[in-house]
Amino acid sequence: MKVFVAGATGVLGRQLVPQLVARGHEVVGMTSSASKQDLVRSLGARPVVADALDPDAVAQAVASAEPEVIVHQLTALSGKLSARDMRRPDRSSAATMTNRLRTEATDHLLAAGGAVGARRFVAQSFGAFRFARTGGPVQTEADPLDPNDPPAALRSAQAAYLYLERAVTTIEWGEGLALRYGGFYGPGTSISLAPDAQMAAPIRQRRFPIVGDGGGVWSHVHIEDAAAATAAAVEQGQSGVYNVVDDDPASVREWLPVLASALDAKPPRRVPRWLGRLAAGEAATVMMTEARGASNEKAKRELGWQPRYASWRPGFAQGLG
């Protein structure tokens, strides 16, 4: 098929485009930077340059590609976050831009897809952890997300990806799939062996402690597995939301020491909840202590996907490089 990938040079896009090409698809990769056209070509795709927030530019780019499938992998989360950003992520420029890409850019891509007669749309959403006042530690796509559950600093982000999910899964011109990815790890991600990897660096410096009881449950997924699930969603699956995570949701107190060991770091420190809230803010504290994980049963069943790294345990040991 002809596949249009918006965000082809992002962390997931760089893994996805070669997988799509290997599966026999003709890929056009959109990037906002003319300087990245050679990178898109090296991945096996034809490059097109467009500003995702410019509806006319997006319409022209999609029209020139005439795709059967559009894949939306646009975010602005590749930059470094300061300590202030971590305390109030809703105020960071990266979060603000990502929210616009999940709302405005989604609308532009959907309009362009409908205009050219595309029949499928696959988009990136979020599922590394979630918040709920009811239910167990691992939840499915059918469990509702209450807009008032996240800490205030995370509500704008949740509102943006819920907007995306509603828009994508209700299109009338084809199938729309929203993929709630777990926390990425592996090459090019914030959890990798790179010395400047955003999350790995503070873990090595013992500046990423276990807060309170560390009972918050997170779901991870290796970046190559996330790309494989996306490639599967390009080819099959009905409209809806899918959790793209591994088989092993786990509490912070379980996975963080294992990750530290994989990074050749000392075990993480432990700090009481009140100190974590004071140092890192309410959002980070709730993520560490109250978050829920996600079940991947639907994605495995309906997309025919099986993660290579079924658990972060061998994944951290073998797949960070």
Steps between C-alpha positions, in 0.01 A plus 500: 500500500591866480567618855550862610694534826482837673790519744723266300820622665380470859611227737224263396491614138863400452413148607165485322590614149758222435255242634228622265740496205611147590134394495470623142326834553577819308570764765499878487650657811404850611746715691484864599870551429651513151832393653354161590400396150813289458419321826154415368656365180747292699206335678359395165225760456438793266523825699252785503546817704201666666404685816249274676319804641445651153181342360575597140853360517372174650227472239750552220748249646235231542349569157840457337541160668146369437529256791268219592617522861611799710710448813517788749815484716545873560619618842744760628633290788855437376654799676644519851273581791625722780429436868238774478338323203484178698321675785249670268503306172189684381704820481788362291526606138534135393174404670319802358615421147419129538148589613458708183631213288251264664210737434558744213734278299269202548215701350716606203614145427148359534361763264774429249446125525129534436563727202729251322291192576732336753345200670698468820647730765735392781603746772726516803337532839626435853471204735819471705296567811157628584309632797176372645329507835337163441605167352807283530868563427472386135224637281363444149392736226140460622578655838400869483742787543365772728630846397517597867717206606846621394682762705426849370839520327412202278139578412577700187709214362227245571239728346710525184548129448136429584407757234722312256347165591145623455578669168690205356271218608181666370601577141239409241730445202697203634643318800658716770733347759654683796796318654568565868871430520672400820817665620758466223842352565779398265717681244417866452259517795530663841589158646805378314873455537569843350683715757253787458179296491251719682373250756812284520730786595333587835470129583876465461546804722258359765273799445199287407382360835217267593242731654288374788411134460579507127164336439417682176465245217658581164483320167804492272560403139822466301514754218536226238195320638302825492594544134402140425157553656458816295591317180240237591241773557573637152389166358218381727276575795169681537445855618572543868760556770777245556752474785844433351694385805688190608354210698644610833358817663701558816533736793777757510658322797533186282628635168710800603771301688523257205541790259766658720694173497471477120646851479789404733367741758467466875156407637257794507457690821168498686332818618171554687203621304500845658860556393432372149210742470718786624789418266329374185144625526161336535485357146824304534404382848165365386664326204739328739239396754149476350518441124336196340641278226342375178401166351616413146256215439292691246800601288635146498162354413378746237825619343672161503794660681741333738773708664852364458571617853196371686640648821720794590712258706688344204433819306703716737777239508522448125324779313627837623785532250 
